[in-house]
């Protein structure tokens, strides 16, 4: 009985260690030897792939790295660093959103690429990513390394919250740059990527929203107001 328990426990731990996979190509799942795999560290959030917005995979897997399954070919991935740090012994925390990096990837079937960067040791080091985010993509099979280009700075979270409630439509699949799908539209089986919870819960920009925010502001203590304003400038 003990042996069976140990075997079951080992199997469970192995399953938990597997990185979540997100299929980003149309049609039925293909063997991993036939697709391009891109590993995205948990600290990175994807803004777009080949110019198409992809925010849904970011919030789906918590602290786990993600494996994005793609058709072999060329891709341009925009991603940025996002992570939280405890302050004053855990009494509060600050979220750092780094500058966007643009990764150029040209992968073949069966290859595994990974987005990489130097992990910061503390909040001060992480905040440097707001101005400059050195990152690269590496082919884990060949060791080929492609330095990422500098992208745009992230806008204030407060500006996003108070801005338009319209959300860009999320694409259901992505093809390599310079190619188009030859599969008839009626025969495609795209993998649906629903908008992230933050997008689905976006408040409309109207008088009622403004009034609600004003009332909440009046209930805050001076310390809470100071903390909120600091957060809004992230």
C-alpha positions, -999 to +999 in steps of 0.1 A: +000+000+000+028+024+009+045+017-025+013+026-043+010+058-023+045+068-032+040+061-069+008+081-069+025+110-051+054+110-075+029+111-104+010+140-089+042+160-083+053+154-119+019+166-132+021+197-111+056+204-124+044+205-160+042+239-175+007+250-187+003+249-225-017+273-247-024+264-283-022+295-305-027+279-339-059+268-356-071+233-360-066+201-340-037+197-315-004+186-332+025+166-317+050+189-300+076+177-325+055+195-352+050+228-335+072+257-323+071+260-284+077+294-268+082+294-230+072+326-212+084+331-176+057+338-151+071+373-145+064+383-181+031+394-195+024+393-232+009+424-248+007+412-284+020+385-309+025+397-345+005+428-336-025+409-323-035+414-286-031+384-264-038+391-227-059+360-218-029+336-213-013+360-188-036+356-158-046+320-163-017+302-147-006+321-116+031+317-109+037+290-135+057+296-167+036+291-198+043+272-230+028+288-261+023+264-290+027+280-324+031+271-360+068+270-371+078+304-385+086+340-377+070+359-348+073+392-331+062+391-294+058+421-273+060+414-235+069+433-203+080+425-168+054+425-141+059+415-105+050+425-069+074+432-041+067+433-003+074+466+014+080+472+052+081+435+060+050+427+041+028+455+054+023+467+019+035+459-016+044+475-049+038+462-084+065+469-110+055+471-147+086+473-169+091+488-203+079+466-232+104+445-250+100+433-286+112+397-292+119+385-327+117+347-331+122+325-361+115+289-350+114+255-367+092+225-359+102+209-327+122+238-314+117+253-280+125+290-275+124+309-242+120+345-233+147+355-209+160+384-188+182+390-157+160+385-126+161+414-102+171+407-066+150+435-051+125+463-058+152+489-067+166+466-094+131+458-108+122+495-110+150+500-135+130+479-159+105+508-162+131+528-182+152+500-197+143+463-200+173+442-214+158+409-225+164+382-251+150+351-267+170+319-267+168+287-287+173+260-261+184+235-287+210+255-305+218+282-280+210+309-305+202+342-287+183+371-302+184+404-282+150+420-278+143+456-290+131+483-267+094+489-268+071+515-253+068+524-216+037+512-198+010+538-191-002+546-157-026+520-143-049+549-132-050+562-167-061+528-180-088+525-153-102+560-161-099+556-199-122+541-224-140+509-215-136+496-250-113+465-252-095+455-284-108+421-297-087+391-287-075+370-317-082+333-314-051+321-333-020+335-349-001+327-380+036+333-387+046+367-401+043+368-439+019+339-441-019+334-444-040+304-434-049+283-464-077+265-444-112+276-453-128+297-426-156+273-421-132+244-415-110+262-389-111+252-352-096+281-334-088+280-297-109+306-280-090+330-257-115+348-235-106+383-223-088+384-189-109+390-158-096+425-155-109+434-189-143+417-184-147+438-152-137+471-167-158+500-154-175+524-180-161+559-182-192+579-171-205+602-144-217+573-122-182+558-122-166+591-113-191+597-085-184+562-071-146+568-072-150+602-055-171+586-027-145+559-022-117+586-021-135+605+007-136+573+028-098+568+026-074+578+053-044+601+044-021+571+045-044+551+021-047+581-002-009+584-004-005+547-011-032+549-038-016+578-056+018+560-055+001+530-071-016+551-097+017+564-110+030+528-117 
